[in-house]
Amino acid sequence: MDKLFSLFSTSTSRSSSAPAATVTSIFIYPIKSCRGISVPQAPITSTGFRWDRQWMVVNSNGRALTQRVEPKLALVEPELPPDALDVNWIPSDSSYMVLRAPDMDPLKVCLTRACNVVDGISVWEWVGSALDVGDEASKWFTKYLGKPSRLVRFDTSLESRFVDPDYAQGYTAMFSDGFPYLVISQGSLDLLNELLKEPLPINRFRPNILVDGCAPFSEDLWKVTKLNNIAFHGVKLCSRCKVPTINQESGIAGTEPTETLMKFRTDKALKREKINKAKVYFGMNFVCAESLSESTMKGKVVKIGDPIHVLQRYASHADAAA
């Protein structure tokens, strides 16, 4: 662990005039808890990256189904049209998201199809209405999961889902767990992998933005950043559930990386005042300031290779929200 703390101590010493890191990968997750898509760029919207967590699988009671209870969702692979992440792209009636899963025929989901509004859809504390994608999608997920299931789409024309105002006020998301963006550094992953018997890929942690060029866990203390001249605010350390223990290629859960993270990424290990030994942290949740205004958001896009400049840092983990 000595190496961990020596590396971390250098993370706040870099000059603010030079980029603190560079974007090396961008991921979107069109369907909550299903496989992500690595993309070269992603436009900013009022709820996060375009298409991110816009759909969700629910049970017969309208409650979100996630990998926590249905790890097979990790094997559902969505594919969007090639131009879907272009800033000015508009879907047509022939635009589809295609879903693939083991032992299942592909499912085509039209991106422009009119859907019926259904009430009583819930994810965590939020309850509202959503758009029912239809019976074909319902039959597909019901067969795949072996229980009554439906695919719903977030209805931005009727609903808003605000993030926790204790951390960021006025920001919205679709079906993400809590915040629009999750940022992780390659350095953090590399250091964790040095401590693990078997290294893990970044897909275990499902970030939106992977960065490189900074010391491990530098992202923990990034309070205000500029990414391609877009303001991103780090608002909450990401506490991890069981999903990182699920192999995203097989859907099988294990015990790592949680066992190792418990040794150095708890409140106690990070010297935070509020002790909660059940939580481990990996990654930082962000919001985008431009997303609060249609005029400032228009045309904004994050690309691989974009530099990140840190304008303000938290003094320590005790000052960073979690």
Secondary structure, 3 states (H helix, E strand, C coil): CHHHHHHHHCCCCCCCCCCCEEEEEEEECCECCCCCEEECEEEEECCEECCCCCEEEECCCCEECCCCCCHHHHHCEEECCCCCCCCCCCCCCCCEEEEECCCCCCEEEECCCCCEEEEEEEECCEEEEEEECCHHHHHHHHHHHCCCCEEEECCCCCCCEECCCCCCCCCEECCCCCCCEEEEEHHHHHHHHHHCCCCCCHHHCCCCEEEECCCCCHHHHEEEEEECCEEEEEEEEEECCCHHHECCCCCCECCCCHHHHHHHCCCCCCCCCCCCCCCCEEEEEEEEHHHHCHHHHCCCEEECCCEEEEEEECCCCCCCCC
